Amino acid sequence: MPVYAGASLEAGNTWLDESDASFDDLIYAGSLFLGVDSPVGPIYLGVGMGENSQYALFLKIGQIFD
């Protein structure tokens, strides 16, 4: 089975008024993940990390159907 590794970096925020938007207020986050092509479809396991020690663990199994 092929194994894949990946990473993401993100920055964003929301503001009520466009004039309040500022690069100084951005919230930063990122993730690391591994994936494999399995007989049941792709399987991804990863961890996300955000500011203020916020973490998320995620697991995805199978195809996404639109």
PQR file of N, CA, C, O and H, with PARSE charges and radii, in Angstrom:
ATOM      1  N   MET A   1       0.841  -1.187   0.000 -0.4000 1.5000
ATOM      2  CA  MET A   1       0.000   0.000   0.000 -0.0000 2.0000
ATOM      3  C   MET A   1       0.885   1.249   0.000  0.5500 1.7000
ATOM      4  O   MET A   1       1.774   1.371   0.843 -0.5500 1.4000
ATOM      5  N   PRO A   2       0.658   2.163  -0.917 -0.5600 1.5000
ATOM      6  CA  PRO A   2       1.409   3.429  -0.887  0.2800 2.0000
ATOM      7  C   PRO A   2       1.053   4.252   0.358  0.5500 1.7000
ATOM      8  O   PRO A   2      -0.109   4.324   0.758 -0.5500 1.4000
ATOM      9  N   VAL A   3       2.056   4.856   0.951 -0.4000 1.5000
ATOM     10  CA  VAL A   3       1.876   5.707   2.132 -0.0000 2.0000
ATOM     11  C   VAL A   3       2.217   7.141   1.738  0.5500 1.7000
ATOM     12  O   VAL A   3       3.205   7.389   1.047 -0.5500 1.4000
ATOM     13  H   VAL A   3       3.000   4.798   0.626  0.4000 1.0000
ATOM     14  N   TYR A   4       1.395   8.070   2.182 -0.4000 1.5000
ATOM     15  CA  TYR A   4       1.582   9.493   1.880 -0.0000 2.0000
ATOM     16  C   TYR A   4       1.705  10.271   3.180  0.5500 1.7000
ATOM     17  O   TYR A   4       1.088   9.920   4.186 -0.5500 1.4000
ATOM     18  H   TYR A   4       0.592   7.869   2.744  0.4000 1.0000
ATOM     19  N   ALA A   5       2.498  11.322   3.153 -0.4000 1.5000
ATOM     20  CA  ALA A   5       2.627  12.232   4.291 -0.0000 2.0000
ATOM     21  C   ALA A   5       2.320  13.637   3.805  0.5500 1.7000
ATOM     22  O   ALA A   5       2.611  13.991   2.662 -0.5500 1.4000
ATOM     23  H   ALA A   5       2.999  11.607   2.336  0.4000 1.0000
ATOM     24  N   GLY A   6       1.728  14.432   4.685 -0.4000 1.5000
ATOM     25  CA  GLY A   6       1.403  15.795   4.285 -0.0000 2.0000
ATOM     26  C   GLY A   6       1.367  16.738   5.464  0.5500 1.7000
ATOM     27  O   GLY A   6       1.423  16.326   6.623 -0.5500 1.4000
ATOM     28  H   GLY A   6       1.492  14.144   5.613  0.4000 1.0000
ATOM     29  N   ALA A   7       1.273  18.005   5.143 -0.4000 1.5000
ATOM     30  CA  ALA A   7       1.237  19.048   6.164 -0.0000 2.0000
ATOM     31  C   ALA A   7       0.467  20.245   5.615  0.5500 1.7000
ATOM     32  O   ALA A   7       0.385  20.444   4.403 -0.5500 1.4000
ATOM     33  H   ALA A   7       1.228  18.339   4.202  0.4000 1.0000
ATOM     34  N   SER A   8      -0.090  21.030   6.518 -0.4000 1.5000
ATOM     35  CA  SER A   8      -0.755  22.272   6.118 -0.0000 2.0000
ATOM     36  C   SER A   8      -0.398  23.375   7.098  0.5500 1.7000
ATOM     37  O   SER A   8      -0.144  23.121   8.275 -0.5500 1.4000
ATOM     38  H   SER A   8      -0.024  20.868   7.502  0.4000 1.0000
ATOM     39  N   LEU A   9      -0.383  24.590   6.602 -0.4000 1.5000
ATOM     40  CA  LEU A   9      -0.229  25.792   7.429 -0.0000 2.0000
ATOM     41  C   LEU A   9      -1.377  26.718   7.076  0.5500 1.7000
ATOM     42  O   LEU A   9      -1.695  26.899   5.901 -0.5500 1.4000
ATOM     43  H   LEU A   9      -0.589  24.797   5.645  0.4000 1.0000
ATOM     44  N   GLU A  10      -1.998  27.301   8.081 -0.4000 1.5000
ATOM     45  CA  GLU A  10      -3.166  28.145   7.860 -0.0000 2.0000
ATOM     46  C   GLU A  10      -3.094  29.409   8.702  0.5500 1.7000
ATOM     47  O   GLU A  10      -2.487  29.430   9.772 -0.5500 1.4000
ATOM     48  H   GLU A  10      -1.740  27.154   9.036  0.4000 1.0000
ATOM     49  N   ALA A  11      -3.720  30.451   8.200 -0.4000 1.5000
ATOM     50  CA  ALA A  11      -3.860  31.695   8.951 -0.0000 2.0000
ATOM     51  C   ALA A  11      -5.189  32.317   8.555  0.5500 1.7000
ATOM     52  O   ALA A  11      -5.536  32.352   7.374 -0.5500 1.4000
ATOM     53  H   ALA A  11      -4.213  30.434   7.330  0.4000 1.0000
ATOM     54  N   GLY A  12      -5.927  32.805   9.533 -0.4000 1.5000
ATOM     55  CA  GLY A  12      -7.202  33.434   9.225 -0.0000 2.0000
ATOM     56  C   GLY A  12      -7.860  33.997  10.467  0.5500 1.7000
ATOM     57  O   GLY A  12      -7.332  33.886  11.574 -0.5500 1.4000
ATOM     58  H   GLY A  12      -5.645  32.777  10.492  0.4000 1.0000
ATOM     59  N   ASN A  13      -9.004  34.595  10.272 -0.4000 1.5000
ATOM     60  CA  ASN A  13      -9.800  35.152  11.357 -0.0000 2.0000
ATOM     61  C   ASN A  13     -11.096  35.666  10.738  0.5500 1.7000
ATOM     62  O   ASN A  13     -11.257  35.620   9.519 -0.5500 1.4000
ATOM     63  H   ASN A  13      -9.433  34.685   9.373  0.4000 1.0000
ATOM     64  N   THR A  14     -11.989  36.139  11.534 -0.4000 1.5000
ATOM     65  CA  THR A  14     -13.205  36.790  11.042 -0.0000 2.0000
ATOM     66  C   THR A  14     -13.374  38.126  11.746  0.5500 1.7000
ATOM     67  O   THR A  14     -12.996  38.289  12.905 -0.5500 1.4000
ATOM     68  H   THR A  14     -11.858  36.177  12.525  0.4000 1.0000
ATOM     69  N   TRP A  15     -13.946  39.070  11.028 -0.4000 1.5000
ATOM     70  CA  TRP A  15     -14.198  40.399  11.575 -0.0000 2.0000
ATOM     71  C   TRP A  15     -15.599  40.821  11.189  0.5500 1.7000
ATOM     72  O   TRP A  15     -16.085  40.447  10.122 -0.5500 1.4000
ATOM     73  H   TRP A  15     -14.254  38.938  10.085  0.4000 1.0000
ATOM     74  N   LEU A  16     -16.249  41.584  12.028 -0.4000 1.5000
ATOM     75  CA  LEU A  16     -17.591  42.072  11.752 -0.0000 2.0000
ATOM     76  C   LEU A  16     -17.562  43.124  10.648  0.5500 1.7000
ATOM     77  O   LEU A  16     -18.397  43.105   9.743 -0.5500 1.4000
ATOM     78  H   LEU A  16     -15.854  41.888  12.895  0.4000 1.0000
ATOM     79  N   ASP A  17     -16.608  44.032  10.725 -0.4000 1.5000
ATOM     80  CA  ASP A  17     -16.476  45.090   9.720 -0.0000 2.0000
ATOM     81  C   ASP A  17     -15.162  44.923   8.968  0.5500 1.7000
ATOM     82  O   ASP A  17     -14.134  44.595   9.561 -0.5500 1.4000
ATOM     83  H   ASP A  17     -15.930  44.048  11.461  0.4000 1.0000
ATOM     84  N   GLU A  18     -15.204  45.152   7.659 -0.4000 1.5000
ATOM     85  CA  GLU A  18     -14.014  45.031   6.825 -0.0000 2.0000
ATOM     86  C   GLU A  18     -12.899  45.957   7.308  0.5500 1.7000
ATOM     87  O   GLU A  18     -11.722  45.614   7.196 -0.5500 1.4000
ATOM     88  H   GLU A  18     -16.039  45.418   7.177  0.4000 1.0000
ATOM     89  N   SER A  19     -13.244  47.096   7.828 -0.4000 1.5000
ATOM     90  CA  SER A  19     -12.236  48.059   8.291 -0.0000 2.0000
ATOM     91  C   SER A  19     -11.486  47.551   9.530  0.5500 1.7000
ATOM     92  O   SER A  19     -10.410  48.061   9.843 -0.5500 1.4000
ATOM     93  H   SER A  19     -14.200  47.375   7.919  0.4000 1.0000
ATOM     94  N   ASP A  20     -12.039  46.552  10.242 -0.4000 1.5000
ATOM     95  CA  ASP A  20     -11.371  45.993  11.418 -0.0000 2.0000
ATOM     96  C   ASP A  20     -10.327  44.937  11.061  0.5500 1.7000
ATOM     97  O   ASP A  20      -9.513  44.574  11.910 -0.5500 1.4000
ATOM     98  H   ASP A  20     -12.913  46.138   9.988  0.4000 1.0000
ATOM     99  N   ALA A  21     -10.334  44.437   9.824 -0.4000 1.5000
ATOM    100  CA  ALA A  21      -9.420  43.374   9.409 -0.0000 2.0000
ATOM    101  C   ALA A  21      -7.974  43.846   9.506  0.5500 1.7000
ATOM    102  O   ALA A  21      -7.631  44.955   9.096 -0.5500 1.4000
ATOM    103  H   ALA A  21     -10.995  44.732   9.134  0.4000 1.0000
ATOM    104  N   SER A  22      -7.128  42.962  10.066 -0.4000 1.5000
ATOM    105  CA  SER A  22      -5.733  43.324  10.260 -0.0000 2.0000
ATOM    106  C   SER A  22      -4.883  42.052  10.272  0.5500 1.7000
ATOM    107  O   SER A  22      -5.298  41.032  10.823 -0.5500 1.4000
ATOM    108  H   SER A  22      -7.407  42.061  10.399  0.4000 1.0000
ATOM    109  N   PHE A  23      -3.709  42.113   9.673 -0.4000 1.5000
ATOM    110  CA  PHE A  23      -2.791  40.982   9.724 -0.0000 2.0000
ATOM    111  C   PHE A  23      -2.321  40.703  11.151  0.5500 1.7000
ATOM    112  O   PHE A  23      -1.908  39.584  11.457 -0.5500 1.4000
ATOM    113  H   PHE A  23      -3.372  42.941   9.226  0.4000 1.0000
ATOM    114  N   ASP A  24      -2.378  41.695  12.016 -0.4000 1.5000
ATOM    115  CA  ASP A  24      -1.959  41.510  13.402 -0.0000 2.0000
ATOM    116  C   ASP A  24      -2.918  40.613  14.180  0.5500 1.7000
ATOM    117  O   ASP A  24      -2.544  40.071  15.221 -0.5500 1.4000
ATOM    118  H   ASP A  24      -2.713  42.604  11.768  0.4000 1.0000
ATOM    119  N   ASP A  25      -4.148  40.447  13.693 -0.4000 1.5000
ATOM    120  CA  ASP A  25      -5.158  39.657  14.392 -0.0000 2.0000
ATOM    121  C   ASP A  25      -5.298  38.228  13.861  0.5500 1.7000
ATOM    122  O   ASP A  25      -6.212  37.512  14.269 -0.5500 1.4000
ATOM    123  H   ASP A  25      -4.452  40.887  12.848  0.4000 1.0000
ATOM    124  N   LEU A  26      -4.419  37.807  12.968 -0.4000 1.5000
ATOM    125  CA  LEU A  26      -4.538  36.477  12.395 -0.0000 2.0000
ATOM    126  C   LEU A  26      -4.318  35.396  13.447  0.5500 1.7000
ATOM    127  O   LEU A  26      -3.514  35.561  14.364 -0.5500 1.4000
ATOM    128  H   LEU A  26      -3.677  38.388  12.636  0.4000 1.0000
ATOM    129  N   ILE A  27      -5.037  34.294  13.304 -0.4000 1.5000
ATOM    130  CA  ILE A  27      -4.878  33.112  14.141 -0.0000 2.0000
ATOM    131  C   ILE A  27      -4.187  32.062  13.280  0.5500 1.7000
ATOM    132  O   ILE A  27      -4.605  31.814  12.149 -0.5500 1.4000
ATOM    133  H   ILE A  27      -5.690  34.160  12.559  0.4000 1.0000
ATOM    134  N   TYR A  28      -3.133  31.443  13.807 -0.4000 1.5000
ATOM    135  CA  TYR A  28      -2.330  30.502  13.038 -0.0000 2.0000
ATOM    136  C   TYR A  28      -2.594  29.063  13.488  0.5500 1.7000
ATOM    137  O   TYR A  28      -2.839  28.801  14.665 -0.5500 1.4000
ATOM    138  H   TYR A  28      -2.793  31.644  14.726  0.4000 1.0000
ATOM    139  N   ALA A  29      -2.539  28.143  12.530 -0.4000 1.5000
ATOM    140  CA  ALA A  29      -2.722  26.726  12.821 -0.0000 2.0000
ATOM    141  C   ALA A  29      -2.004  25.901  11.761  0.5500 1.7000
ATOM    142  O   ALA A  29      -1.583  26.426  10.730 -0.5500 1.4000
ATOM    143  H   ALA A  29      -2.339  28.357  11.573  0.4000 1.0000
ATOM    144  N   GLY A  30      -1.871  24.627  12.021 -0.4000 1.5000
ATOM    145  CA  GLY A  30      -1.256  23.729  11.061 -0.0000 2.0000
ATOM    146  C   GLY A  30      -1.635  22.298  11.364  0.5500 1.7000
ATOM    147  O   GLY A  30      -2.216  22.008  12.410 -0.5500 1.4000
ATOM    148  H   GLY A  30      -2.213  24.201  12.859  0.4000 1.0000
ATOM    149  N   SER A  31      -1.307  21.404  10.451 -0.4000 1.5000
ATOM    150  CA  SER A  31      -1.593  19.994  10.668 -0.0000 2.0000
ATOM    151  C   SER A  31      -0.530  19.131  10.004  0.5500 1.7000
ATOM    152  O   SER A  31       0.143  19.553   9.064 -0.5500 1.4000
ATOM    153  H   SER A  31      -0.835  21.639   9.602  0.4000 1.0000
ATOM    154  N   LEU A  32      -0.397  17.917  10.517 -0.4000 1.5000
ATOM    155  CA  LEU A  32       0.451  16.879   9.956 -0.0000 2.0000
ATOM    156  C   LEU A  32      -0.415  15.638   9.792  0.5500 1.7000
ATOM    157  O   LEU A  32      -1.230  15.334  10.663 -0.5500 1.4000
ATOM    158  H   LEU A  32      -0.944  17.575  11.281  0.4000 1.0000
ATOM    159  N   PHE A  33      -0.249  14.917   8.686 -0.4000 1.5000
ATOM    160  CA  PHE A  33      -1.078  13.732   8.493 -0.0000 2.0000
ATOM    161  C   PHE A  33      -0.363  12.674   7.667  0.5500 1.7000
ATOM    162  O   PHE A  33       0.570  12.963   6.918 -0.5500 1.4000
ATOM    163  H   PHE A  33       0.413  15.164   7.979  0.4000 1.0000
ATOM    164  N   LEU A  34      -0.829  11.439   7.827 -0.4000 1.5000
ATOM    165  CA  LEU A  34      -0.385  10.298   7.038 -0.0000 2.0000
ATOM    166  C   LEU A  34      -1.594   9.701   6.350  0.5500 1.7000
ATOM    167  O   LEU A  34      -2.696   9.722   6.898 -0.5500 1.4000
ATOM    168  H   LEU A  34      -1.587  11.205   8.436  0.4000 1.0000
ATOM    169  N   GLY A  35      -1.401   9.175   5.165 -0.4000 1.5000
ATOM    170  CA  GLY A  35      -2.494   8.551   4.437 -0.0000 2.0000
ATOM    171  C   GLY A  35      -2.021   7.310   3.718  0.5500 1.7000
ATOM    172  O   GLY A  35      -0.845   7.195   3.376 -0.5500 1.4000
ATOM    173  H   GLY A  35      -0.506   9.159   4.719  0.4000 1.0000
ATOM    174  N   VAL A  36      -2.943   6.367   3.484 -0.4000 1.5000
ATOM    175  CA  VAL A  36      -2.653   5.153   2.723 -0.0000 2.0000
ATOM    176  C   VAL A  36      -3.812   4.889   1.767  0.5500 1.7000
ATOM    177  O   VAL A  36      -4.956   5.253   2.041 -0.5500 1.4000
ATOM    178  H   VAL A  36      -3.899   6.461   3.763  0.4000 1.0000
ATOM    179  N   ASP A  37      -3.498   4.253   0.648 -0.4000 1.5000
ATOM    180  CA  ASP A  37      -4.524   3.743  -0.259 -0.0000 2.0000
ATOM    181  C   ASP A  37      -4.830   2.322   0.180  0.5500 1.7000
ATOM    182  O   ASP A  37      -3.979   1.440   0.063 -0.5500 1.4000
ATOM    183  H   ASP A  37      -2.569   3.958   0.426  0.4000 1.0000
ATOM    184  N   SER A  38      -6.037   2.090   0.684 -0.4000 1.5000
ATOM    185  CA  SER A  38      -6.410   0.776   1.196 -0.0000 2.0000
ATOM    186  C   SER A  38      -7.517   0.170   0.323  0.5500 1.7000
ATOM    187  O   SER A  38      -8.061   0.854  -0.544 -0.5500 1.4000
ATOM    188  H   SER A  38      -6.728   2.807   0.779  0.4000 1.0000
ATOM    189  N   PRO A  39      -7.850  -1.089   0.540 -0.5600 1.5000
ATOM    190  CA  PRO A  39      -8.951  -1.711  -0.215  0.2800 2.0000
ATOM    191  C   PRO A  39     -10.309  -1.031   0.013  0.5500 1.7000
ATOM    192  O   PRO A  39     -11.186  -1.131  -0.845 -0.5500 1.4000
ATOM    193  N   VAL A  40     -10.505  -0.344   1.144 -0.4000 1.5000
ATOM    194  CA  VAL A  40     -11.767   0.362   1.411 -0.0000 2.0000
ATOM    195  C   VAL A  40     -11.710   1.828   0.988  0.5500 1.7000
ATOM    196  O   VAL A  40     -12.654   2.580   1.231 -0.5500 1.4000
ATOM    197  H   VAL A  40      -9.793  -0.263   1.841  0.4000 1.0000
ATOM    198  N   GLY A  41     -10.630   2.231   0.370 -0.4000 1.5000
ATOM    199  CA  GLY A  41     -10.456   3.614  -0.055 -0.0000 2.0000
ATOM    200  C   GLY A  41      -9.360   4.280   0.745  0.5500 1.7000
ATOM    201  O   GLY A  41      -8.683   3.625   1.537 -0.5500 1.4000
ATOM    202  H   GLY A  41      -9.863   1.621   0.173  0.4000 1.0000
ATOM    203  N   PRO A  42      -9.176   5.574   0.549 -0.5600 1.5000
ATOM    204  CA  PRO A  42      -8.111   6.279   1.272  0.2800 2.0000
ATOM    205  C   PRO A  42      -8.387   6.343   2.773  0.5500 1.7000
ATOM    206  O   PRO A  42      -9.532   6.476   3.206 -0.5500 1.4000
ATOM    207  N   ILE A  43      -7.328   6.246   3.543 -0.4000 1.5000
ATOM    208  CA  ILE A  43      -7.411   6.387   5.001 -0.0000 2.0000
ATOM    209  C   ILE A  43      -6.392   7.445   5.408  0.5500 1.7000
ATOM    210  O   ILE A  43      -5.213   7.350   5.066 -0.5500 1.4000
ATOM    211  H   ILE A  43      -6.398   6.138   3.191  0.4000 1.0000
ATOM    212  N   TYR A  44      -6.859   8.453   6.142 -0.4000 1.5000
ATOM    213  CA  TYR A  44      -6.003   9.541   6.624 -0.0000 2.0000
ATOM    214  C   TYR A  44      -6.080   9.611   8.138  0.5500 1.7000
ATOM    215  O   TYR A  44      -7.161   9.502   8.717 -0.5500 1.4000
ATOM    216  H   TYR A  44      -7.817   8.530   6.419  0.4000 1.0000
ATOM    217  N   LEU A  45      -4.937   9.791   8.774 -0.4000 1.5000
ATOM    218  CA  LEU A  45      -4.857  10.019  10.210 -0.0000 2.0000
ATOM    219  C   LEU A  45      -3.970  11.228  10.411  0.5500 1.7000
ATOM    220  O   LEU A  45      -2.873  11.300   9.857 -0.5500 1.4000
ATOM    221  H   LEU A  45      -4.059   9.879   8.303  0.4000 1.0000
ATOM    222  N   GLY A  46      -4.441  12.176  11.198 -0.4000 1.5000
ATOM    223  CA  GLY A  46      -3.658  13.384  11.378 -0.0000 2.0000
ATOM    224  C   GLY A  46      -3.913  14.077  12.692  0.5500 1.7000
ATOM    225  O   GLY A  46      -4.804  13.709  13.457 -0.5500 1.4000
ATOM    226  H   GLY A  46      -5.332  12.118  11.648  0.4000 1.0000
ATOM    227  N   VAL A  47      -3.106  15.092  12.934 -0.4000 1.5000
ATOM    228  CA  VAL A  47      -3.253  15.928  14.119 -0.0000 2.0000
ATOM    229  C   VAL A  47      -3.149  17.387  13.679  0.5500 1.7000
ATOM    230  O   VAL A  47      -2.297  17.752  12.868 -0.5500 1.4000
ATOM    231  H   VAL A  47      -2.382  15.392  12.313  0.4000 1.0000
ATOM    232  N   GLY A  48      -4.034  18.208  14.234 -0.4000 1.5000
ATOM    233  CA  GLY A  48      -4.017  19.638  13.976 -0.0000 2.0000
ATOM    234  C   GLY A  48      -3.577  20.381  15.219  0.5500 1.7000
ATOM    235  O   GLY A  48      -3.888  19.970  16.337 -0.5500 1.4000
ATOM    236  H   GLY A  48      -4.725  17.912  14.893  0.4000 1.0000
ATOM    237  N   MET A  49      -2.850  21.478  15.028 -0.4000 1.5000
ATOM    238  CA  MET A  49      -2.337  22.265  16.144 -0.0000 2.0000
ATOM    239  C   MET A  49      -2.656  23.731  15.912  0.5500 1.7000
ATOM    240  O   MET A  49      -2.380  24.268  14.839 -0.5500 1.4000
ATOM    241  H   MET A  49      -2.598  21.812  14.120  0.4000 1.0000
ATOM    242  N   GLY A  50      -3.235  24.378  16.911 -0.4000 1.5000
ATOM    243  CA  GLY A  50      -3.561  25.786  16.800 -0.0000 2.0000
ATOM    244  C   GLY A  50      -2.968  26.583  17.941  0.5500 1.7000
ATOM    245  O   GLY A  50      -2.305  26.043  18.827 -0.5500 1.4000
ATOM    246  H   GLY A  50      -3.460  23.942  17.782  0.4000 1.0000
ATOM    247  N   GLU A  51      -3.221  27.878  17.900 -0.4000 1.5000
ATOM    248  CA  GLU A  51      -2.735  28.748  18.972 -0.0000 2.0000
ATOM    249  C   GLU A  51      -3.386  28.367  20.297  0.5500 1.7000
ATOM    250  O   GLU A  51      -4.429  27.714  20.321 -0.5500 1.4000
ATOM    251  H   GLU A  51      -3.760  28.317  17.180  0.4000 1.0000
ATOM    252  N   ASN A  52      -2.768  28.778  21.389 -0.4000 1.5000
ATOM    253  CA  ASN A  52      -3.283  28.551  22.742 -0.0000 2.0000
ATOM    254  C   ASN A  52      -3.422  27.073  23.067  0.5500 1.7000
ATOM    255  O   ASN A  52      -4.361  26.675  23.757 -0.5500 1.4000
ATOM    256  H   ASN A  52      -1.921  29.309  21.369  0.4000 1.0000
ATOM    257  N   SER A  53      -2.488  26.251  22.573 -0.4000 1.5000
ATOM    258  CA  SER A  53      -2.455  24.808  22.874 -0.0000 2.0000
ATOM    259  C   SER A  53      -3.729  24.086  22.473  0.5500 1.7000
ATOM    260  O   SER A  53      -4.179  23.194  23.193 -0.5500 1.4000
ATOM    261  H   SER A  53      -1.725  26.574  22.013  0.4000 1.0000
ATOM    262  N   GLN A  54      -4.316  24.445  21.354 -0.4000 1.5000
ATOM    263  CA  GLN A  54      -5.501  23.755  20.840 -0.0000 2.0000
ATOM    264  C   GLN A  54      -5.052  22.669  19.881  0.5500 1.7000
ATOM    265  O   GLN A  54      -4.259  22.926  18.975 -0.5500 1.4000
ATOM    266  H   GLN A  54      -3.951  25.169  20.769  0.4000 1.0000
ATOM    267  N   TYR A  55      -5.556  21.453  20.076 -0.4000 1.5000
ATOM    268  CA  TYR A  55      -5.189  20.311  19.250 -0.0000 2.0000
ATOM    269  C   TYR A  55      -6.442  19.599  18.759  0.5500 1.7000
ATOM    270  O   TYR A  55      -7.489  19.652  19.404 -0.5500 1.4000
ATOM    271  H   TYR A  55      -6.200  21.245  20.812  0.4000 1.0000
ATOM    272  N   ALA A  56      -6.329  18.937  17.622 -0.4000 1.5000
ATOM    273  CA  ALA A  56      -7.418  18.123  17.090 -0.0000 2.0000
ATOM    274  C   ALA A  56      -6.813  16.875  16.458  0.5500 1.7000
ATOM    275  O   ALA A  56      -5.776  16.946  15.799 -0.5500 1.4000
ATOM    276  H   ALA A  56      -5.479  18.894  17.098  0.4000 1.0000
ATOM    277  N   LEU A  57      -7.453  15.750  16.658 -0.4000 1.5000
ATOM    278  CA  LEU A  57      -7.059  14.501  16.048 -0.0000 2.0000
ATOM    279  C   LEU A  57      -8.138  14.137  15.043  0.5500 1.7000
ATOM    280  O   LEU A  57      -9.324  14.223  15.360 -0.5500 1.4000
ATOM    281  H   LEU A  57      -8.296  15.692  17.193  0.4000 1.0000
ATOM    282  N   PHE A  58      -7.751  13.728  13.830 -0.4000 1.5000
ATOM    283  CA  PHE A  58      -8.774  13.383  12.852 -0.0000 2.0000
ATOM    284  C   PHE A  58      -8.436  12.089  12.133  0.5500 1.7000
ATOM    285  O   PHE A  58      -7.271  11.754  11.915 -0.5500 1.4000
ATOM    286  H   PHE A  58      -6.788  13.658  13.572  0.4000 1.0000
ATOM    287  N   LEU A  59      -9.503  11.366  11.768 -0.4000 1.5000
ATOM    288  CA  LEU A  59      -9.410  10.101  11.055 -0.0000 2.0000
ATOM    289  C   LEU A  59     -10.475  10.103   9.976  0.5500 1.7000
ATOM    290  O   LEU A  59     -11.648  10.348  10.257 -0.5500 1.4000
ATOM    291  H   LEU A  59     -10.449  11.639  11.944  0.4000 1.0000
ATOM    292  N   LYS A  60     -10.071   9.830   8.739 -0.4000 1.5000
ATOM    293  CA  LYS A  60     -11.013   9.778   7.604 -0.0000 2.0000
ATOM    294  C   LYS A  60     -10.810   8.446   6.908  0.5500 1.7000
ATOM    295  O   LYS A  60      -9.681   8.068   6.592 -0.5500 1.4000
ATOM    296  H   LYS A  60      -9.118   9.631   8.511  0.4000 1.0000
ATOM    297  N   ILE A  61     -11.896   7.740   6.671 -0.4000 1.5000
ATOM    298  CA  ILE A  61     -11.839   6.445   5.990 -0.0000 2.0000
ATOM    299  C   ILE A  61     -12.807   6.459   4.825  0.5500 1.7000
ATOM    300  O   ILE A  61     -13.983   6.779   5.004 -0.5500 1.4000
ATOM    301  H   ILE A  61     -12.812   8.046   6.927  0.4000 1.0000
ATOM    302  N   GLY A  62     -12.340   6.120   3.639 -0.4000 1.5000
ATOM    303  CA  GLY A  62     -13.199   5.984   2.461 -0.0000 2.0000
ATOM    304  C   GLY A  62     -13.293   7.235   1.626  0.5500 1.7000
ATOM    305  O   GLY A  62     -12.715   8.275   1.941 -0.5500 1.4000
ATOM    306  H   GLY A  62     -11.385   5.860   3.493  0.4000 1.0000
ATOM    307  N   GLN A  63     -14.045   7.099   0.546 -0.4000 1.5000
ATOM    308  CA  GLN A  63     -14.230   8.181  -0.427 -0.0000 2.0000
ATOM    309  C   GLN A  63     -15.265   9.192   0.046  0.5500 1.7000
ATOM    310  O   GLN A  63     -16.141   8.871   0.850 -0.5500 1.4000
ATOM    311  H   GLN A  63     -14.515   6.254   0.290  0.4000 1.0000
ATOM    312  N   ILE A  64     -15.157  10.411  -0.458 -0.4000 1.5000
ATOM    313  CA  ILE A  64     -16.169  11.441  -0.245 -0.0000 2.0000
ATOM    314  C   ILE A  64     -17.064  11.442  -1.476  0.5500 1.7000
ATOM    315  O   ILE A  64     -16.572  11.541  -2.600 -0.5500 1.4000
ATOM    316  H   ILE A  64     -14.445  10.672  -1.111  0.4000 1.0000
ATOM    317  N   PHE A  65     -18.362  11.333  -1.275 -0.4000 1.5000
ATOM    318  CA  PHE A  65     -19.302  11.308  -2.384 -0.0000 2.0000
ATOM    319  C   PHE A  65     -20.028  12.644  -2.459  0.5500 1.7000
ATOM    320  O   PHE A  65     -20.571  13.119  -1.461 -0.5500 1.4000
ATOM    321  H   PHE A  65     -18.761  11.252  -0.361  0.4000 1.0000
ATOM    322  N   ASP A  66     -20.037  13.243  -3.634 -0.4000 1.5000
ATOM    323  CA  ASP A  66     -20.724  14.532  -3.841 -0.0000 2.0000
ATOM    324  C   ASP A  66     -22.117  14.302  -4.362  0.5500 1.7000
ATOM    325  O   ASP A  66     -22.854  15.259  -4.599 -0.5500 1.4000
ATOM    326  H   ASP A  66     -19.596  12.857  -4.445  0.4000 1.0000
TER
END
